[in-house]
Protein backbone atom coordinates (compact mmCIF):
# COMPACT_ATOMS: atom_id res chain seq x y z
CA UNK A 1 0.00 0.00 0.00
CA UNK A 2 1.42 3.35 -1.07
CA UNK A 3 0.63 6.27 1.18
CA UNK A 4 -0.30 9.47 -0.62
CA UNK A 5 1.29 11.94 1.79
CA UNK A 6 -0.17 15.05 0.14
CA UNK A 7 -3.68 13.60 0.45
CA UNK A 8 -3.04 12.71 4.09
CA UNK A 9 -1.87 16.24 4.90
CA UNK A 10 -4.90 17.67 3.09
CA UNK A 11 -7.17 15.25 4.99
CA UNK A 12 -5.78 16.37 8.34
CA UNK A 13 -6.29 20.01 7.30
CA UNK A 14 -9.88 19.27 6.26
CA UNK A 15 -10.37 17.52 9.63
CA UNK A 16 -9.17 20.68 11.37
CA UNK A 17 -11.82 22.48 9.33
CA UNK A 18 -14.47 20.03 10.53
CA UNK A 19 -13.52 20.56 14.17
CA UNK A 20 -13.01 24.32 13.95
CA UNK A 21 -16.17 24.94 11.94
CA UNK A 22 -18.45 22.26 13.37
CA UNK A 23 -17.54 22.38 17.05
CA UNK A 24 -15.87 25.68 17.86
CA UNK A 25 -17.72 27.68 15.22
CA UNK A 26 -21.04 25.98 15.94
CA UNK A 27 -20.82 26.96 19.60
CA UNK A 28 -19.80 30.48 18.65
CA UNK A 29 -22.73 30.78 16.24
CA UNK A 30 -25.18 29.55 18.88
CA UNK A 31 -23.81 32.07 21.40
CA UNK A 32 -24.10 34.89 18.88
CA UNK A 33 -27.67 33.96 18.00
CA UNK A 34 -28.59 33.73 21.70
CA UNK A 35 -27.40 37.30 22.22
CA UNK A 36 -29.70 38.75 19.53
CA UNK A 37 -33.44 39.24 19.56
CA UNK A 38 -34.46 37.27 16.48
CA UNK A 39 -38.19 37.72 16.11
CA UNK A 40 -39.63 36.43 12.84
CA UNK A 41 -40.51 38.96 10.17
CA UNK A 42 -43.56 38.80 7.92
CA UNK A 43 -41.40 37.51 5.06
CA UNK A 44 -39.69 34.80 7.11
CA UNK A 45 -43.00 33.68 8.59
CA UNK A 46 -44.59 33.52 5.13
CA UNK A 47 -41.67 31.59 3.58
CA UNK A 48 -40.53 29.33 6.44
CA UNK A 49 -43.04 29.41 9.28
CA UNK A 50 -42.94 31.00 12.69
CA UNK A 51 -40.73 30.73 15.78
CA UNK A 52 -36.95 30.50 15.52
CA UNK A 53 -36.69 30.46 11.73
CA UNK A 54 -33.48 32.48 11.58
CA UNK A 55 -31.74 30.14 14.02
CA UNK A 56 -32.83 27.13 11.99
CA UNK A 57 -31.72 28.60 8.67
CA UNK A 58 -28.34 29.68 10.05
CA UNK A 59 -27.91 26.29 11.76
CA UNK A 60 -28.70 24.26 8.64
CA UNK A 61 -26.40 26.42 6.52
CA UNK A 62 -23.60 26.27 9.09
CA UNK A 63 -23.77 22.49 9.46
CA UNK A 64 -24.05 21.99 5.69
CA UNK A 65 -20.67 23.66 5.29
CA UNK A 66 -19.29 21.45 8.08
CA UNK A 67 -20.65 18.41 6.21
CA UNK A 68 -18.75 19.51 3.09
CA UNK A 69 -15.54 19.67 5.12
CA UNK A 70 -16.29 16.21 6.56
CA UNK A 71 -17.03 14.67 3.15
CA UNK A 72 -13.85 16.11 1.68
CA UNK A 73 -11.82 14.87 4.67
CA UNK A 74 -13.22 11.35 4.22
CA UNK A 75 -12.44 11.37 0.48
CA UNK A 76 -8.92 12.64 1.19
CA UNK A 77 -8.29 9.96 3.84
CA UNK A 78 -9.54 7.28 1.43
CA UNK A 79 -7.19 8.63 -1.22
CA UNK A 80 -4.28 8.84 1.22
CA UNK A 81 -4.59 5.16 2.07
CA UNK A 82 -5.23 3.98 -1.49
CA UNK A 83 -8.92 3.10 -1.24
CA UNK A 84 -9.95 5.81 -3.70
CA UNK A 85 -8.23 7.09 -6.81
CA UNK A 86 -9.88 9.96 -8.62
CA UNK A 87 -7.87 12.85 -9.98
CA UNK A 88 -11.07 14.72 -10.83
CA UNK A 89 -12.48 14.36 -7.31
CA UNK A 90 -9.24 15.61 -5.76
CA UNK A 91 -9.15 18.60 -8.06
CA UNK A 92 -12.78 19.34 -7.25
CA UNK A 93 -11.95 19.23 -3.53
CA UNK A 94 -8.97 21.54 -4.11
CA UNK A 95 -11.09 24.04 -6.04
CA UNK A 96 -13.86 23.80 -3.44
CA UNK A 97 -11.51 24.61 -0.56
CA UNK A 98 -9.90 27.40 -2.57
CA UNK A 99 -13.34 28.88 -3.27
CA UNK A 100 -14.26 28.70 0.43
CA UNK A 101 -10.95 30.41 1.20
CA UNK A 102 -11.80 33.12 -1.33
CA UNK A 103 -15.17 33.75 0.30
CA UNK A 104 -13.52 33.94 3.72
CA UNK A 105 -10.87 36.35 2.49
CA UNK A 106 -13.56 38.49 0.87
CA UNK A 107 -15.22 38.96 4.24
CA UNK A 108 -11.94 39.42 6.12
CA UNK A 109 -10.81 42.05 3.58
CA UNK A 110 -12.72 44.76 5.40
CA UNK A 111 -10.86 43.89 8.64
CA UNK A 112 -7.37 42.66 7.70
CA UNK A 113 -6.25 42.65 11.34
CA UNK A 114 -8.73 39.81 11.95
CA UNK A 115 -6.48 37.40 10.05
CA UNK A 116 -4.06 37.42 13.02
CA UNK A 117 -6.74 36.06 15.38
CA UNK A 118 -6.72 32.31 16.17
CA UNK A 119 -9.84 31.22 14.28
CA UNK A 120 -9.26 33.17 11.04
CA UNK A 121 -5.62 32.07 11.08
CA UNK A 122 -6.68 28.43 11.57
CA UNK A 123 -9.22 28.82 8.76
CA UNK A 124 -6.56 30.26 6.43
CA UNK A 125 -4.07 27.51 7.23
CA UNK A 126 -6.64 24.71 6.91
CA UNK A 127 -8.10 25.91 3.60
CA UNK A 128 -4.71 26.60 1.97
CA UNK A 129 -3.35 23.24 3.14
CA UNK A 130 -6.46 21.30 2.11
CA UNK A 131 -6.62 22.97 -1.31
CA UNK A 132 -2.90 22.70 -1.99
CA UNK A 133 -2.60 19.16 -0.64
CA UNK A 134 -5.58 17.91 -2.65
CA UNK A 135 -4.21 19.49 -5.84
CA UNK A 136 -0.73 18.02 -5.28
CA UNK A 137 -2.30 14.64 -4.47
CA UNK A 138 -4.26 14.78 -7.72
CA UNK A 139 -1.02 15.19 -9.65
CA UNK A 140 0.42 12.02 -8.16
CA UNK A 141 -2.38 9.73 -9.38
C-alpha positions as CSV (number, residue, x, y, z in Angstrom):
1,X,0.0,0.0,0.0
2,X,1.4,3.3,-1.1
3,X,0.6,6.3,1.2
4,X,-0.3,9.5,-0.6
5,X,1.3,11.9,1.8
6,X,-0.2,15.0,0.1
7,X,-3.7,13.6,0.5
8,X,-3.0,12.7,4.1
9,X,-1.9,16.2,4.9
10,X,-4.9,17.7,3.1
11,X,-7.2,15.2,5.0
12,X,-5.8,16.4,8.3
13,X,-6.3,20.0,7.3
14,X,-9.9,19.3,6.3
15,X,-10.4,17.5,9.6
16,X,-9.2,20.7,11.4
17,X,-11.8,22.5,9.3
18,X,-14.5,20.0,10.5
19,X,-13.5,20.6,14.2
20,X,-13.0,24.3,13.9
21,X,-16.2,24.9,11.9
22,X,-18.4,22.3,13.4
23,X,-17.5,22.4,17.1
24,X,-15.9,25.7,17.9
25,X,-17.7,27.7,15.2
26,X,-21.0,26.0,15.9
27,X,-20.8,27.0,19.6
28,X,-19.8,30.5,18.6
29,X,-22.7,30.8,16.2
30,X,-25.2,29.6,18.9
31,X,-23.8,32.1,21.4
32,X,-24.1,34.9,18.9
33,X,-27.7,34.0,18.0
34,X,-28.6,33.7,21.7
35,X,-27.4,37.3,22.2
36,X,-29.7,38.7,19.5
37,X,-33.4,39.2,19.6
38,X,-34.5,37.3,16.5
39,X,-38.2,37.7,16.1
40,X,-39.6,36.4,12.8
41,X,-40.5,39.0,10.2
42,X,-43.6,38.8,7.9
43,X,-41.4,37.5,5.1
44,X,-39.7,34.8,7.1
45,X,-43.0,33.7,8.6
46,X,-44.6,33.5,5.1
47,X,-41.7,31.6,3.6
48,X,-40.5,29.3,6.4
49,X,-43.0,29.4,9.3
50,X,-42.9,31.0,12.7
51,X,-40.7,30.7,15.8
52,X,-36.9,30.5,15.5
53,X,-36.7,30.5,11.7
54,X,-33.5,32.5,11.6
55,X,-31.7,30.1,14.0
56,X,-32.8,27.1,12.0
57,X,-31.7,28.6,8.7
58,X,-28.3,29.7,10.0
59,X,-27.9,26.3,11.8
60,X,-28.7,24.3,8.6
61,X,-26.4,26.4,6.5
62,X,-23.6,26.3,9.1
63,X,-23.8,22.5,9.5
64,X,-24.0,22.0,5.7
65,X,-20.7,23.7,5.3
66,X,-19.3,21.4,8.1
67,X,-20.6,18.4,6.2
68,X,-18.8,19.5,3.1
69,X,-15.5,19.7,5.1
70,X,-16.3,16.2,6.6
71,X,-17.0,14.7,3.2
72,X,-13.8,16.1,1.7
73,X,-11.8,14.9,4.7
74,X,-13.2,11.3,4.2
75,X,-12.4,11.4,0.5
76,X,-8.9,12.6,1.2
77,X,-8.3,10.0,3.8
78,X,-9.5,7.3,1.4
79,X,-7.2,8.6,-1.2
80,X,-4.3,8.8,1.2
81,X,-4.6,5.2,2.1
82,X,-5.2,4.0,-1.5
83,X,-8.9,3.1,-1.2
84,X,-10.0,5.8,-3.7
85,X,-8.2,7.1,-6.8
86,X,-9.9,10.0,-8.6
87,X,-7.9,12.8,-10.0
88,X,-11.1,14.7,-10.8
89,X,-12.5,14.4,-7.3
90,X,-9.2,15.6,-5.8
91,X,-9.2,18.6,-8.1
92,X,-12.8,19.3,-7.2
93,X,-11.9,19.2,-3.5
94,X,-9.0,21.5,-4.1
95,X,-11.1,24.0,-6.0
96,X,-13.9,23.8,-3.4
97,X,-11.5,24.6,-0.6
98,X,-9.9,27.4,-2.6
99,X,-13.3,28.9,-3.3
100,X,-14.3,28.7,0.4
101,X,-10.9,30.4,1.2
102,X,-11.8,33.1,-1.3
103,X,-15.2,33.7,0.3
104,X,-13.5,33.9,3.7
105,X,-10.9,36.4,2.5
106,X,-13.6,38.5,0.9
107,X,-15.2,39.0,4.2
108,X,-11.9,39.4,6.1
109,X,-10.8,42.0,3.6
110,X,-12.7,44.8,5.4
111,X,-10.9,43.9,8.6
112,X,-7.4,42.7,7.7
113,X,-6.2,42.6,11.3
114,X,-8.7,39.8,11.9
115,X,-6.5,37.4,10.1
116,X,-4.1,37.4,13.0
117,X,-6.7,36.1,15.4
118,X,-6.7,32.3,16.2
119,X,-9.8,31.2,14.3
120,X,-9.3,33.2,11.0
121,X,-5.6,32.1,11.1
122,X,-6.7,28.4,11.6
123,X,-9.2,28.8,8.8
124,X,-6.6,30.3,6.4
125,X,-4.1,27.5,7.2
126,X,-6.6,24.7,6.9
127,X,-8.1,25.9,3.6
128,X,-4.7,26.6,2.0
129,X,-3.3,23.2,3.1
130,X,-6.5,21.3,2.1
131,X,-6.6,23.0,-1.3
132,X,-2.9,22.7,-2.0
133,X,-2.6,19.2,-0.6
134,X,-5.6,17.9,-2.7
135,X,-4.2,19.5,-5.8
136,X,-0.7,18.0,-5.3
137,X,-2.3,14.6,-4.5
138,X,-4.3,14.8,-7.7
139,X,-1.0,15.2,-9.6
140,X,0.4,12.0,-8.2
141,X,-2.4,9.7,-9.4
